[in-house]
Amino acid sequence: MNAAPGGLRVEHVGHPLGIRTTAPRLSWRLPEGAHRQHAYRITSDNGWDSGWVDTDRSLLVPYKGPPLASAQRVEWRVAVQTELG
């Protein structure tokens, strides 16, 4: 069983290039077998760390990191806490 969230998307796009917003929205699917998320933590390679956010929200979560420049590439990761741990 995969314990990591999957299906990471930005503005509903799985492999986004050329997103035309300075505040993109992020989404993910829960790990296989999980039914409820209790919290998430988003980190990115541009220094953003959301810290643990207590919520079940996993769709269209607003990016709240450093301002994004035109043509800037940012890799992001999400960790979740579910009823599985």
N, C-alpha and C positions, 0 to 999 in steps of 0.2 A: 504494500500500500504506500502511495506517495504521500508524505506528510507536509508537503509544501503547497502553497496556493498556486494556482495555474491560471492560464488564460489572461495574462496581464494585457490590458488594453489602455490606450490613451484616446479619449474622445471617440470611443467605440471602434477604434482601429487597432488591429493586432500588431502590425509592423508599421508604425506611424513615421512618416517622413513629410516634412513641410506642414506641420500643424500650425495654423495661423491664429494662435491665441497665446497670450502671455500668461494665462492661468488655465492650463489644460486640466481636464478631469480624468482621474485614474480609476480603473475598475479591475477586479480580479474574481476568480472563482475559488471557493473554499477547497481545501484538500479533500481528496477522495475519502468518502465515509463520514465527513463532517456535515452537520446539519445546521449548526448555529455558531456564529462568530461572536466572541465576547469583546475582542479588542484587536487593533491592528497597529503596526509600526512601519512607516515608510522611511526608507533611507535612499539617498541618491549619491552619485559620484560627484555632484557639485556641492556637497557638504550639507545637504538638507537631511535632518532627522526629525521626524514628526514626534518622536517619543511615543510611548504607548497611549493610544486613544481608546477609551472605553466606549465602544459602539458596535452595533451589528452591521453598520454600513459598509458595503463593499462595492457599491455602484456609484460612479460619477463623483468620487471624492476629490474635492478641489486641491490642486497643487498649491502649496503655501511656502515653497522654498524661495531661495534667492531669485531676483528678477532674471528672466531668461532673455538672452540676446538673439537676434535674428540668426538663423542657421545653426544655433547651438544644439549639440547633441548631448542628451542627458540619459544616463542609464539609471533605472530605479529598481528597487526591490521592496517587497512587502513580506512581513511576517505576521501571522495571525495567531490569536489564542482562541481555541474552540472548545467544545465540550470534550474533545479528545485530548486536550492538553495544549 
